[in-house]
């Protein structure tokens, strides 16, 4: 039987604890235990280059022309939010899996995140039939902390990304996905794509934002909003 050295065990334990720290403490997954996260197929966050992002995008049926990378500076913008009034809202906007439905005027109309989906081991994205209509019924609480134009500033286009004009669409749907929550990322994408097909009388643009590099950054820094001191200052 293969033996694992003490150093190897310590390394594995450290990696596991960092993963749980980032996903539970930093991301505020209040309803998730470490066992639940493991059984949901979560992986250790790691930095992805463009080629790797495209590899997973193809696997998840993400159009490469609508694929973006989330700027790590996004976390600093959230840190500046007043936590005395918007603590829970701020946690919602740093969740790894999100679907944000915006009017073309920039207002958030429907908000869906992993923590409010419930369910185990598969998240119930369509719980109570909320995705049976377009736009979908409400899941996570709506707020005005992150209007569309503010969020778009932190989306970095990749080499195959095609620019679009918000004014050409009735709705802009932004889907946050990643490699480290592989199974649920794929499920969320397919649920949102299916929901948007119900928009028979509206023009809808779905853009897909990979956030692996943000979470790899948070993991490296120890996780949480407390890391938000640029360049160590």
C-alpha positions in Angstrom: 0.0 0.0 0.0 1.3 3.4 -0.9 2.4 5.6 2.0 2.0 9.3 2.1 4.8 11.3 3.8 4.0 13.7 6.6 5.1 16.6 4.4 2.7 15.5 1.6 -0.1 15.1 4.1 0.5 18.6 5.5 0.6 20.0 1.9 -2.7 18.3 1.0 -4.3 19.5 4.3 -3.1 23.1 3.7 -4.5 23.1 0.1 -7.8 21.7 1.4 -8.1 24.3 4.2 -7.3 27.1 1.8 -10.0 26.0 -0.5 -12.6 25.8 2.3 -11.4 29.2 3.6 -11.8 30.9 0.3 -15.2 29.4 -0.5 -16.8 29.5 3.0 -15.2 32.5 4.8 -14.3 34.8 1.9 -17.3 34.0 -0.3 -19.8 33.7 2.5 -21.3 30.3 1.6 -23.2 30.3 4.8 -25.2 27.2 4.0 -22.3 25.1 2.8 -20.2 22.7 5.0 -16.8 21.5 3.9 -18.2 18.0 3.2 -20.9 19.5 1.0 -18.3 21.5 -1.0 -16.2 18.4 -1.6 -19.2 16.3 -2.7 -20.2 19.1 -5.1 -17.0 18.5 -7.1 -15.1 21.7 -6.1 -11.4 22.0 -7.1 -8.6 24.2 -6.0 -8.7 27.6 -7.7 -5.7 28.2 -10.0 -4.6 30.8 -12.5 -5.8 30.2 -16.1 -4.3 31.6 -19.2 -6.4 32.5 -22.2 -5.9 29.1 -23.9 -7.0 27.3 -20.7 -10.1 29.6 -20.4 -11.1 28.7 -23.9 -10.6 25.0 -23.2 -13.2 25.1 -20.4 -15.4 27.5 -22.3 -15.7 25.0 -25.1 -16.5 22.2 -22.6 -19.2 24.3 -21.0 -20.7 25.4 -24.4 -19.7 29.0 -23.9 -19.4 31.0 -27.2 -15.8 32.2 -27.4 -17.0 35.5 -28.9 -18.8 36.3 -25.7 -16.1 35.1 -23.3 -14.4 37.5 -20.8 -12.0 37.3 -17.9 -12.8 39.0 -14.5 -10.3 41.6 -13.5 -8.8 40.9 -10.0 -9.4 44.6 -9.2 -13.1 43.7 -9.0 -12.6 42.7 -5.4 -11.2 46.2 -4.5 -14.3 47.8 -5.8 -16.5 45.6 -3.5 -14.3 46.4 -0.5 -15.3 50.0 -0.7 -19.0 49.2 -0.2 -20.4 50.3 3.1 -20.7 47.1 5.1 -22.8 48.7 7.9 -25.6 48.8 5.3 -24.7 46.4 2.6 -22.7 43.5 4.2 -24.9 40.7 2.8 -25.2 42.4 -0.5 -21.4 42.6 -0.8 -21.1 38.9 -0.1 -23.6 38.2 -2.8 -21.6 40.0 -5.5 -18.4 38.1 -4.7 -20.0 34.6 -5.1 -18.3 32.4 -7.7 -21.4 31.5 -9.6 -23.8 34.2 -10.6 -26.3 35.2 -13.3 -27.2 38.9 -13.4 -30.1 40.0 -15.6 -29.8 43.7 -16.5 -32.1 46.0 -18.4 -30.3 47.8 -21.1 -30.7 50.9 -19.0 -28.2 49.4 -16.5 -30.5 48.4 -13.7 -30.3 44.9 -12.2 -33.6 43.2 -12.8 -33.0 39.6 -11.6 -30.1 38.1 -9.6 -29.1 34.5 -9.1 -26.2 33.2 -7.1 -25.0 29.8 -5.8 -25.9 30.4 -2.1 -29.5 31.1 -2.7 -30.0 28.2 -5.1 -30.0 25.6 -2.3 -29.8 21.9 -2.9 -27.1 19.2 -2.6 -25.2 17.8 -4.2 -26.8 19.6 -7.2 -27.8 23.2 -6.8 -31.4 23.9 -7.6 -31.1 26.7 -10.0 -34.7 26.3 -11.1 -36.1 25.9 -7.6 -39.8 26.5 -7.6 -39.8 27.0 -11.3 -38.2 30.5 -11.2 -36.5 30.0 -14.6 -39.7 29.0 -16.3 -40.3 32.5 -17.6 -38.2 35.3 -19.0 -37.0 37.3 -17.3 -36.9 34.8 -14.5 -38.5 35.2 -11.1 -36.4 36.6 -8.2 -33.8 34.5 -6.4 -31.2 36.6 -4.6 -32.1 40.0 -3.2 -31.9 42.9 -5.8 -29.7 45.9 -5.0 -28.3 48.9 -6.9 -24.7 48.5 -5.7 -23.3 47.3 -9.1 -25.1 48.8 -12.1 -24.2 47.4 -15.5 -21.7 50.1 -16.6 -19.8 49.6 -13.3 -19.5 45.8 -13.7 -18.5 46.1 -17.4 -15.4 48.0 -16.4 -14.0 44.9 -14.8 -14.7 42.5 -17.7 -11.5 41.9 -19.7 -12.2 40.8 -23.3 -10.1 38.0 -24.7 -8.6 37.7 -28.1 -11.8 36.2 -29.7 -14.3 38.4 -27.9 -16.5 40.4 -30.1 -17.5 43.9 -28.9 -21.2 44.7 -28.6 -23.4 47.7 -27.9 -25.7 47.6 -24.9 -28.2 49.7 -26.8 -28.7 47.0 -29.3 -30.3 44.7 -26.7 -33.2 44.7 -24.3 -31.4 42.6 -21.7 -27.8 41.9 -20.9 -27.3 38.7 -18.9 -23.9 38.2 -17.3 -22.9 34.7 -16.2 -20.0 34.2 -13.8 -18.4 30.8 -14.2 -15.2 29.0 -13.4 -13.2 25.8 -13.5 -13.0 25.2 -9.8 -16.8 24.7 -9.5 -16.8 22.7 -12.7 -20.0 20.8 -12.4 -22.2 23.6 -11.2 -20.7 26.1 -13.6 -21.8 23.9 -16.5 -25.2 23.4 -15.0 -25.7 27.1 -14.4 -24.7 28.0 -17.9 -27.1 25.5 -19.4 -30.0 26.7 -17.2 -29.4 30.3 -18.1 -29.1 29.6 -21.8 -32.4 27.7 -21.6 -34.1 30.5 -19.8 -32.9 33.1 -22.4 -34.4 31.1 -25.2 -37.8 32.0 -23.7 -37.3 35.6 -24.6 -39.2 35.5 -27.8 -40.0 39.2 -28.0 -36.8 40.6 -26.5 -33.2 40.8 -27.7 -30.9 39.2 -25.1 -27.1 39.3 -25.0 -25.5 36.7 -22.7 -21.8 37.3 -21.8 -19.8 34.8 -19.9 -17.2 35.9 -17.3 -14.6 33.5 -16.1 -13.5 34.3 -12.5 -10.8 31.6 -11.9 -8.0 34.1 -11.9 -9.8 36.2 -9.3 -10.2 33.3 -6.9 -6.7 32.0 -7.5 -5.6 35.5 -6.5 -7.7 35.5 -3.4 -6.4 32.0 -2.5 -2.8 33.2 -2.9 -3.5 36.2 -0.7 -5.3 34.2 2.0 -8.9 34.9 1.0 -11.4 37.5 2.1 -11.9 41.2 1.6 -9.1 41.8 4.0 -6.6 41.2 1.2 -7.6 44.3 -0.5 -4.5 46.3 0.2 -2.8 46.8 -3.2 0.8 46.0 -3.5 1.0 45.1 0.2 0.2 48.7 1.4 
